[in-house]
Amino acid sequence: MTPNYDEGTIRTLDWQEHIRKRPGMYIGKLGDGSASDDGIYVLLKEVLDNSVDEFMMGYGKKITINIDNDKVSIRDFGRGVPLGKLVDVASKMNTGAKYDSKVFKKSVGLNGVGIKAVNALSSKFVIRSVRDGVAKEVEFRKGNMFQENDLSGLDEPNGTLVYFEPDPELFTSFHYISDYVVNMVKNYTFLNAGLVVEYNGEKFHSRNGLRDLLEENMNDDPIYPIIHLKGEDIEVAVTHGNRYGENYYSFVNGQHTTQGGTHLQAFREALVKTIRDFYKKDFDPSDIRASIVAAVSIKVEEPVFESQTKTKLGSKDIGPNGPSVRIHVGNFVQKELDNFLHKNTDTAEQLLRRITESERERKAISGIKKLAKQRAKKVSLHNKKLRDCRIHFDNNHERADESSIFITEGDSASGSITKSRDVNTQAVFSLRGKPLNTYGLTKKVVYENEEFNLLQAALNIEESIDDLRYNKIIIATDADVDGMHIRLLLITFFLQFFPELIRKGHVFILQTPLFRVRNKQKTYYCYSEEERRDAVRKLKGKPEITRFKGLGEISPDEFKNFIGKEIRLDPVMMKKHESVTQMLDFFMGKNTPERQDFIIDNLYIEKDEVA
């Protein structure tokens, strides 16, 4: 029976109801904190953007952030929100000073939505403003006003304090990963020389802007000294490293545009044209940009982003009366980079050598690539190796961010995941035995080795990781010695040839339970020895305890619990202070006495902990 469509079916939602009902429109995906673009980090960023905008306008040189048990507070020392508008700023859509371009000329948040989204999506939200010794504080619960207090005699400097607790009804089993917060904080300081951000007692600041950013994020020494160029409303830093791939950091008005946009595309095009003109050689663009590490930051009046989360710039012009972004970036790069190369001949020679090396390697594997493509077609990839899903990361579907691929080994493990998965968003790639140790090998092996050739084809990253078909690459192996070894071999492969997949937070480890503890009334799945002991205490008596030795021992019905909404993922992250080359050499190189001692020492530690 068709339901009635009349006046009674039409609803008007309050602002907080709409945000809570459709959070993806405001903060992207919710997530659980395991990915750097999950919603809890967007909430943090929305509040920080306001504080940083105050600094950019010349008010307040310090911001303090504290995160304790996933309770967040941010205090800036700017002008403080006008007290009479404190409630409106936190709870009325399309309210804010950023509509007045004289007050906030080149800020990030222009739509008056961000802090309201934080308010609506928090179980508790408090905003306090201090202006010249007078203060006011307002508390909300899930976007609804709870209490309002005028604070007299408050001896605090001017500024704004925001405290919030992400609502666990929406953000289930979430947690902040400190490394993600630190990376966010550092980016703010790199883009705002003189700003001090204190996070949980640790202070961060930068003197050299984007040069510091590249030095911080490069795990190995650059091939030539970082080229650092600054102009009006634009800053660029660029060098080449020894790793495969292209690695970019792009920003607009201090916002990290992780998906790039018009400014990054303009930079990549201008770089190729400038270098071709300087050397008077028609280099292939891929040879010029191979192993590049670069950062570009521009300031735009009233920027247009392609989503509320502001990860991709859509603006064509830098302002109402200014040139196009493409012309602005292109003219700057062509003039300043050309001047730099003419003045620094040693750098110019080192850059030329790097480009010709890339050209030589590309030509050496071009024939192998053709054969590899033919082989990938002959092997029925989608039938034998890949059980694909329907929604991919490279399309505009609203669930594209959920697209995942599980890389597993063995028929039983891949079979369990295949039967349990969401066929819309979860694909499965099955390895045949242990993959090759690729440390020290050239990229030829990616095409010569059938497993890696097919994996590369499944991920669709042969030409560029921009074509990646899945947002999350999940390594799903047994929690035993062989499973750990396979994990290490796969991570080595990604670090060696596609490090940007790890840098951009696409690679994860699937955590599956080690134990099942149950009685007739209740079942607990335990991911550690501590959780097992806790489950035994809760159930009392003598519950049945099962130790899962491998993924294949977990039934498809049970597996649904572990790869559904409650999935536990550990992100594979690169520690900035460690050299990737040295790390891979230690773990994956020749079997040295030092590594043998490391393994023995850690085995004894593990035995002591179990005992």
HELIX and SHEET records of a PDB file:
HELIX    1   1 GLU A    7  THR A    9  5                                   3    
HELIX    2   2 TRP A   15  LYS A   21  1                                   7    
HELIX    3   3 GLY A   24  ILE A   27  1                                   4    
HELIX    4   4 GLY A   39  MET A   56  1                                  18    
HELIX    5   5 LEU A   83  LYS A   85  5                                   3    
HELIX    6   6 LEU A   86  SER A   91  1                                   6    
HELIX    7   7 ALA A   97  TYR A   99  5                                   3    
HELIX    8   8 GLY A  114  ALA A  120  1                                   7    
HELIX    9   9 SER A  178  PHE A  190  1                                  13    
HELIX   10  10 LEU A  210  ASN A  217  1                                   8    
HELIX   11  11 THR A  262  TYR A  279  1                                  18    
HELIX   12  12 PRO A  285  ARG A  289  1                                   5    
HELIX   13  13 VAL A  325  LYS A  343  1                                  19    
HELIX   14  14 THR A  345  LYS A  378  1                                  34    
HELIX   15  15 LEU A  381  LYS A  385  3                                   5    
HELIX   16  16 ALA A  400  GLU A  402  5                                   3    
HELIX   17  17 ASP A  411  SER A  420  1                                  10    
HELIX   18  18 LYS A  444  GLU A  448  1                                   5    
HELIX   19  19 GLU A  450  LEU A  459  1                                  10    
HELIX   20  20 ILE A  465  ASP A  467  5                                   3    
HELIX   21  21 VAL A  481  PHE A  497  1                                  17    
HELIX   22  22 PRO A  499  ARG A  503  1                                   5    
HELIX   23  23 GLU A  529  LEU A  539  1                                  11    
HELIX   24  24 LEU A  551  GLU A  553  5                                   3    
HELIX   25  25 PRO A  556  PHE A  562  1                                   7    
HELIX   26  26 VAL A  580  MET A  588  1                                   9    
HELIX   27  27 PRO A  593  VAL A  610  1                                  18    
SHEET    1   A 8 ASN A 144  LEU A 151  0                                        
SHEET    2   A 8 VAL A 134  ARG A 141 -1                                        
SHEET    3   A 8 SER A 122  ARG A 131 -1                                        
SHEET    4   A 8 GLY A 159  PRO A 166 -1                                        
SHEET    5   A 8 LYS A  71  ASP A  76 -1                                        
SHEET    6   A 8 LYS A  62  ASP A  68 -1                                        
SHEET    7   A 8 VAL A 196  TYR A 199  1                                        
SHEET    8   A 8 GLU A 202  PHE A 204 -1                                        
SHEET    1   B 5 ILE A 227  GLY A 231  0                                        
SHEET    2   B 5 ILE A 234  HIS A 240 -1                                        
SHEET    3   B 5 ILE A 292  ILE A 298 -1                                        
SHEET    4   B 5 ASN A 247  VAL A 252  1                                        
SHEET    5   B 5 GLN A 255  HIS A 256 -1                                        
SHEET    1   C 6 LEU A 386  ARG A 387  0                                        
SHEET    2   C 6 GLN A 426  LEU A 431 -1                                        
SHEET    3   C 6 SER A 404  GLU A 409  1                                        
SHEET    4   C 6 LYS A 472  ILE A 475  1                                        
SHEET    5   C 6 VAL A 507  GLN A 511  1                                        
SHEET    6   C 6 ARG A 568  PRO A 571 -1                                        
SHEET    1   D 3 THR A 523  CYS A 526  0                                        
SHEET    2   D 3 PHE A 515  ARG A 518 -1                                        
SHEET    3   D 3 GLU A 544  ARG A 547 -1                                        
END                                                                             
